[in-house]
Amino acid sequence: MIKGNNMMNARNSQELESKKEGTVPMPRETVAVIPDISDSVLHRFKANNILLLNMSILRSDGNITESSYCYNGITVKGFGQLEAVPKLLIKEGKTPDIIIILASAATRKEVDFSIQSEDSTIAKRGSAVDFFKEQIAEASGNSVSFKVVELDKRNASHVEHLKNGENREQELNKKDVVSAVGNVVDIIRLLKRNNEKINLYLDIHGGPREDQVVIEAIINLLAMEDICITDAFSISGGGQNVPIMNVTELFKIFNFVSAMNEFTNFGLGKSIKEYVSGLSREAYEDEFYKEISNGIGRISDALLLCRVNEFESALDSMQKIIEKRDHKIVINDYLDIFIKNIKNNYGILLQKNKRNLQNEVLWAYKKGFYQQCLAIIEAKTPEYVFTNFFEYSETDGVKCEIWNKQNNCREKQISKRYFLNRISRGRCKDSVESQYEYLSKTLLYSKRKINKCKKYEVIDYKLENNRKEKYDIIFYCKFTQGEDFAVFLKEWKVIKEIRNNVMHLREDEKVSINQEKVWVTLTVVHDQIKEYLRLLNKLKI
């Protein structure tokens, strides 16, 4: 409200100007000040429909002409462009229960202006925010609540005027903007808590263009909490029969980017599957899109459950799906971007003939998927050792010598399954030197040398008559990097101990690393996987 002296001064000024120009002064109405919903009420307020917008300034002493706006056969009128969307929602039966207004100091400052309709001109004084509230309250029968969030904390009365009477939008304070973003997110989060099902509408055309980044930040933060835009609108300008544009599809970019980030960086497929299911019916009913959705689900599930074989199988299936893309008509460009992202993200892992232990562990390590690293190492290292370091055939197994207690020796083939089972259970109790002595030669070891090392050579072996006896078993090895291999085996056993500690929730137990007992922390896991990769790369197999 304007104080008496100020009102008198304003009227005297008008009368002086009028006498100069020979015109009759026009009485000036004060815009009604509608209070915001209080914080105490907001905490229990139930809102089905929420509208978020960024307020624009009024031109001081400017004449604002009534414009008309149209959308799907519906026409609404308003003195400001920001009136169009809420009035449209009211006519569509989607009246906002609350309108959240992002307002700079310039939009909160009282100014003089005039509104012109077909049959009258009315002089007014008030802020852009209050004038907007007044118009929407009248259109809705006072059924809409308002909540103003200040984009800056400056006193509105200190906002500078230009010579032509227009308020100057000044650069916003970074701290104020961050605070405003947080306040809006908190308000919408609170409203969602009060009413699980909400419709969030957005009008994006208001406010200075540089302030639109604030809206984008809010949308991204809300998307992280599964709060998405129901509909977004924009308007190109004023005039008659100006179209109101539904730009919701543009804002699906935020959902898409967020979903793509979740999948590529965290292995989560839920959001990208929801994005695919939200495509047009033409796209979603296409077999290719169903395959993409299912393929994403398989990869995500396999990663989260640390199922290595299923992960590899899902990658093979995804590669086949991607190959089909070359023969499809492009229906959705975003999905094309996503497929390119999958290719870039998974790279060589999509090529079955090039995928191996090293590049799988390295991929998971770079992603920070340490649990998955441990699972891959556990599942694939025995096979790696079997195929690269011991003489074997796929049909007969591993070539070895078996010595009984009477020092009788005979050549034998141990099945691949039995070998993998035994080597994966080997315990790392011996020194690197003793492992090196046992594993570094390409020739057969003598009985005398074997007795110096009790690593893999003493195992249970079941005879044909099912009598279980202990035998010394000597393997044929085919490598020349015995010392490196022995160190690698030792590190592998450390990784196995760490995995058992993590998987079996042995939080009160330490693991042995370099003859020192340490607690299993994320740093320890990170460092040991890094060391495993270093040693694996050093073997150059």
RAUR-V348515 format. One record per residue. N is the residue number from 1. RES is the residue in one small letter. BURIAL is + if it has 24 or more other ideal C-beta (glycine too) atoms within 12 Angstrom, else -. Layout:
((N,RES,BURIAL) (N,RES,BURIAL))
This chain:
((1,m,-) (2,i,-) (3,k,-) (4,g,-) (5,n,-) (6,n,-) (7,m,-) (8,m,-) (9,n,-) (10,a,+) (11,r,-) (12,n,-) (13,s,-) (14,q,+) (15,e,-) (16,l,-) (17,e,-) (18,s,-) (19,k,-) (20,k,-) (21,e,-) (22,g,-) (23,t,-) (24,v,-) (25,p,-) (26,m,+) (27,p,-) (28,r,+) (29,e,-) (30,t,+) (31,v,+) (32,a,-) (33,v,-) (34,i,+) (35,p,-) (36,d,+) (37,i,+) (38,s,-) (39,d,-) (40,s,-) (41,v,-) (42,l,+) (43,h,-) (44,r,-) (45,f,+) (46,k,-) (47,a,+) (48,n,+) (49,n,+) (50,i,+) (51,l,+) (52,l,+) (53,l,+) (54,n,+) (55,m,+) (56,s,+) (57,i,+) (58,l,+) (59,r,+) (60,s,+) (61,d,+) (62,g,+) (63,n,-) (64,i,+) (65,t,+) (66,e,+) (67,s,+) (68,s,+) (69,y,+) (70,c,-) (71,y,+) (72,n,-) (73,g,-) (74,i,-) (75,t,-) (76,v,+) (77,k,+) (78,g,+) (79,f,+) (80,g,+) (81,q,+) (82,l,+) (83,e,+) (84,a,+) (85,v,+) (86,p,+) (87,k,+) (88,l,+) (89,l,+) (90,i,+) (91,k,+) (92,e,+) (93,g,-) (94,k,+) (95,t,+) (96,p,+) (97,d,+) (98,i,+) (99,i,+) (100,i,+) (101,i,+) (102,l,+) (103,a,+) (104,s,+) (105,a,+) (106,a,+) (107,t,+) (108,r,+) (109,k,+) (110,e,+) (111,v,+) (112,d,+) (113,f,+) (114,s,+) (115,i,+) (116,q,-) (117,s,-) (118,e,-) (119,d,-) (120,s,-) (121,t,-) (122,i,+) (123,a,+) (124,k,+) (125,r,+) (126,g,+) (127,s,+) (128,a,+) (129,v,+) (130,d,+) (131,f,+) (132,f,+) (133,k,+) (134,e,+) (135,q,+) (136,i,+) (137,a,+) (138,e,-) (139,a,+) (140,s,+) (141,g,-) (142,n,-) (143,s,-) (144,v,+) (145,s,+) (146,f,+) (147,k,+) (148,v,+) (149,v,+) (150,e,+) (151,l,+) (152,d,+) (153,k,-) (154,r,+) (155,n,-) (156,a,+) (157,s,-) (158,h,-) (159,v,+) (160,e,-) (161,h,-) (162,l,-) (163,k,-) (164,n,-) (165,g,-) (166,e,-) (167,n,+) (168,r,+) (169,e,+) (170,q,+) (171,e,-) (172,l,+) (173,n,-) (174,k,-) (175,k,-) (176,d,+) (177,v,+) (178,v,-) (179,s,-) (180,a,+) (181,v,+) (182,g,-) (183,n,+) (184,v,+) (185,v,+) (186,d,+) (187,i,+) (188,i,+) (189,r,+) (190,l,+) (191,l,+) (192,k,+) (193,r,-) (194,n,-) (195,n,-) (196,e,-) (197,k,-) (198,i,+) (199,n,+) (200,l,+) (201,y,+) (202,l,+) (203,d,+) (204,i,+) (205,h,+) (206,g,+) (207,g,+) (208,p,+) (209,r,-) (210,e,-) (211,d,+) (212,q,+) (213,v,-) (214,v,+) (215,i,+) (216,e,+) (217,a,-) (218,i,+) (219,i,+) (220,n,+) (221,l,+) (222,l,+) (223,a,+) (224,m,-) (225,e,-) (226,d,-) (227,i,+) (228,c,+) (229,i,+) (230,t,+) (231,d,+) (232,a,+) (233,f,+) (234,s,+) (235,i,+) (236,s,-) (237,g,-) (238,g,+) (239,g,-) (240,q,-) (241,n,-) (242,v,+) (243,p,+) (244,i,+) (245,m,+) (246,n,+) (247,v,+) (248,t,+) (249,e,-) (250,l,-) (251,f,+) (252,k,+) (253,i,+) (254,f,+) (255,n,+) (256,f,+) (257,v,+) (258,s,+) (259,a,+) (260,m,+) (261,n,-) (262,e,+) (263,f,+) (264,t,+) (265,n,-) (266,f,-) (267,g,+) (268,l,+) (269,g,+) (270,k,-) (271,s,+) (272,i,+) (273,k,+) (274,e,+) (275,y,+) (276,v,+) (277,s,+) (278,g,+) (279,l,+) (280,s,-) (281,r,-) (282,e,-) (283,a,+) (284,y,-) (285,e,-) (286,d,-) (287,e,-) (288,f,+) (289,y,+) (290,k,-) (291,e,+) (292,i,+) (293,s,+) (294,n,-) (295,g,+) (296,i,+) (297,g,+) (298,r,+) (299,i,+) (300,s,+) (301,d,-) (302,a,+) (303,l,+) (304,l,+) (305,l,-) (306,c,+) (307,r,-) (308,v,+) (309,n,-) (310,e,-) (311,f,+) (312,e,+) (313,s,-) (314,a,+) (315,l,+) (316,d,+) (317,s,+) (318,m,+) (319,q,+) (320,k,-) (321,i,+) (322,i,+) (323,e,-) (324,k,-) (325,r,+) (326,d,-) (327,h,-) (328,k,-) (329,i,-) (330,v,-) (331,i,-) (332,n,+) (333,d,-) (334,y,+) (335,l,+) (336,d,+) (337,i,-) (338,f,+) (339,i,+) (340,k,-) (341,n,+) (342,i,+) (343,k,-) (344,n,-) (345,n,+) (346,y,+) (347,g,-) (348,i,-) (349,l,+) (350,l,+) (351,q,-) (352,k,-) (353,n,-) (354,k,-) (355,r,+) (356,n,+) (357,l,+) (358,q,+) (359,n,+) (360,e,+) (361,v,+) (362,l,+) (363,w,+) (364,a,+) (365,y,+) (366,k,-) (367,k,+) (368,g,-) (369,f,+) (370,y,+) (371,q,+) (372,q,+) (373,c,+) (374,l,+) (375,a,+) (376,i,+) (377,i,+) (378,e,+) (379,a,+) (380,k,+) (381,t,+) (382,p,+) (383,e,+) (384,y,+) (385,v,+) (386,f,+) (387,t,+) (388,n,+) (389,f,+) (390,f,+) (391,e,+) (392,y,+) (393,s,-) (394,e,-) (395,t,-) (396,d,-) (397,g,+) (398,v,+) (399,k,+) (400,c,+) (401,e,+) (402,i,+) (403,w,+) (404,n,-) (405,k,-) (406,q,-) (407,n,-) (408,n,-) (409,c,-) (410,r,-) (411,e,-) (412,k,+) (413,q,+) (414,i,+) (415,s,-) (416,k,+) (417,r,-) (418,y,+) (419,f,+) (420,l,+) (421,n,-) (422,r,+) (423,i,+) (424,s,+) (425,r,-) (426,g,+) (427,r,-) (428,c,+) (429,k,-) (430,d,+) (431,s,-) (432,v,+) (433,e,-) (434,s,+) (435,q,+) (436,y,+) (437,e,+) (438,y,+) (439,l,+) (440,s,+) (441,k,+) (442,t,-) (443,l,-) (444,l,-) (445,y,+) (446,s,-) (447,k,-) (448,r,-) (449,k,-) (450,i,+) (451,n,-) (452,k,-) (453,c,+) (454,k,-) (455,k,+) (456,y,+) (457,e,+) (458,v,+) (459,i,+) (460,d,-) (461,y,+) (462,k,-) (463,l,-) (464,e,-) (465,n,-) (466,n,-) (467,r,-) (468,k,-) (469,e,-) (470,k,-) (471,y,+) (472,d,+) (473,i,+) (474,i,+) (475,f,+) (476,y,+) (477,c,+) (478,k,+) (479,f,+) (480,t,-) (481,q,+) (482,g,+) (483,e,+) (484,d,+) (485,f,+) (486,a,+) (487,v,+) (488,f,+) (489,l,+) (490,k,+) (491,e,+) (492,w,+) (493,k,+) (494,v,+) (495,i,+) (496,k,+) (497,e,+) (498,i,+) (499,r,+) (500,n,-) (501,n,+) (502,v,+) (503,m,-) (504,h,-) (505,l,-) (506,r,-) (507,e,-) (508,d,-) (509,e,-) (510,k,-) (511,v,+) (512,s,-) (513,i,+) (514,n,-) (515,q,-) (516,e,-) (517,k,-) (518,v,-) (519,w,-) (520,v,+) (521,t,-) (522,l,-) (523,t,-) (524,v,+) (525,v,+) (526,h,+) (527,d,-) (528,q,+) (529,i,+) (530,k,-) (531,e,+) (532,y,+) (533,l,+) (534,r,-) (535,l,+) (536,l,+) (537,n,-) (538,k,-) (539,l,+) (540,k,-) (541,i,-))
